[in-house]
Amino acid sequence: MDTNFFKKSKKTFFFLIGFTLIGLPVFYHLVKTDEKLPIYNPADVNPKLVDKSVRSKTKNHKVSDFKLINQNGDIITNKDYEGKIYVADFFFTRCQTICLAMAYNMSELQEHFKNDNEVMFLSHSVTPVMDSVPVLRSYADAKGVIDGKWNITTGDKKHIYDLARKSYFAVLDEGSGDENDFIHTENFVLIDKDRRIRGSYDGTKKENMQKIIEDIKLLKEEYKK
């Protein structure tokens, strides 16, 4: 019997084991690329969703400062979202079409991240005169809103519509935010800790919620580096 064959085979076997345990992880680390979400600026978005005043901007876009009133009558500003990842949307409490699915899906996201202090949610009423604080409070209770986690807001109509068109690029650029203006959008917009847009999703589709969850996880990893 040729014992040299077994000796050579034994050396080969241990080499392969060593390469698998050490070489492959090192190789993977060298060749892999970090996966990051894109950063969206006005020029990257469908022009119909962007106000003409900012449409040509190609970099450094951030959500503008905001001042709103939530379901408890508290003033909510961008300071309350400082250092947070959040999902924003636009709705109205009397909506019986797309808003029903949007509210359900947002509540599912809230449930998933309810113990994660880095993640919050922000809903803006597009009919702020009708959606008073008591109306929002009742709506929030019905939807299972967690105070401090998810703000359901009203406020100055023009301010809200400017946010939709100039900051979040969530709705078609039509109207001026006056009393006859009305917007209706299904978009959920993902905002990072630096107030930049990192994703936009159809909030009526349940399958998109898993995509948002995965994208938020990517953002959290990005901020760990």
Buried (B, 14 or more C-beta within 10 A) or exposed (E): EEEEEEEEEEEEEEEEEEEEEEEEEEEEEEEEEEEEBEBBBBBBBEEEBBBEEBBEEEEEBBBBEBEBBBBBEBEBEBEBBEEBBBBBBBBBBEBEEBBEBBBBBBBBBBEBBEEEEBBBBBBBBBBBEEBBBEBBBEBBEEBEBEEEBBBBBBBEBBBBBBBBBBBBBBBBBEEEBEEEEBBBBBBBBBBBBEBBBBBBBBBBBEEBBEBBBEBBEBBBEBEEE
